[in-house]
Amino acid sequence: MRILYWIISIPLAILIAIFAVSNRALVTLSLWPLPYEVDMPLFLPIMVALLIGLGIGLTYEWLVHGKHRRAVKRMDTELRRLRPEETGNDTPNANKAISQQKAS
């Protein structure tokens, strides 16, 4: 899984760097209701817009899947309650110890 992460991350980082270097021209960003204007490289507002969109999408998915996470947590709690507590002793080893005690 880690290799897949690097296979995707490295080319994506290279593409983002190439995009940023090739779009360094200054643009004027006008904040319409306010009388302010900001000069910045073209790649900056594009990347900020992409990051805001990514954040909104991730937040939406996190909220939508919240009910599934709660259901899984409930099921896990129920399973732990129903499963007999494990004492850490292996059953075959415990049976061996009992057999050895009877033999003595």
N, C-alpha and C positions, 0 to 999 in steps of 0.2 A: 504494500500500500504506500509505503514511503517513497518507493521508486516512482510510482505513478504520480505522486505529488510533485516530485522534482521534474518529471517528464513534462508535466503541464505548466508548472510554475516558471521554469527557466525560459522557455520560449515566450510565455506571456509577458514576463518582465522585460525581455529584449524588445518585444513589440511595443510595449508602453514607452520604453526609453527612446526608441526610434521615432515614435509618434511625437514625443515631447521635444526632441531635438529638431525635428523637421517643421514644427509649428511654433517657432519662437517669436514670430512677428507680434508686435504689440497691437492690441485692440483696445478700444475705449468701451468700457462697460458703463452704461448709463443706468442709474437707479431711478427709474421713472418718477415716482411721486416726490422724490427728494431731489434737490438741485445738485447732487453729487455725481461725479464721473470718476471712474477708476481706470487707469491704464495698466494692463497686465498682458502677459504672453497668452496667445490663443489657446494653448493646450490646458491652461489652468482652469478657465471656466468650464471647458468640456469635461475635464477629469472630475471637477467638483460636482458637476451635474450627474455624471455617472456614479460617483460615490453616494450621492444623496439618493439616487434611484435604487442603488444596491441596498442601502440602509433601509429604505421604505419597504422594499421587497422582502428582505430578511425579517424585518419586524412583523410584517403581515403574515408570513409563513410561520413564524414562531408563535404568534397569537392563534392562528388557525389550528396548529398542531398541539396546542396546549391541552385540549380535552383528551387527546390521545396519550400525551405524557402523563396526565392525571390518571387515566384508566390503567396504564401500565403500572404506575406506582401503586394503585389500589390492588391490582392483581398480584403484584410482587409481595405486598404486605399480607394479603390473604394466603398466598402460597407459603410464606414463611410461618404463618400462624398454623396452617394445617400440617405442614411437614414436621415430623418429630424432630426434636432438637438433636443435633449431632454433638456427641460428647467428645469427639476427637479420637475415640478408640475405634480401631478397625474391627469389625465383627469377627472375621476369621481369627485374628490374633487374640481376641478376648476368649473365643471358644478354646483355643490352644491352651491358654493360661488356666482355664477351668479344668481342662482334661489333665494337665500336668499336676494340678493340685489334687485331683481325685486319685491319680496314680501314686502319689507319694504316701 
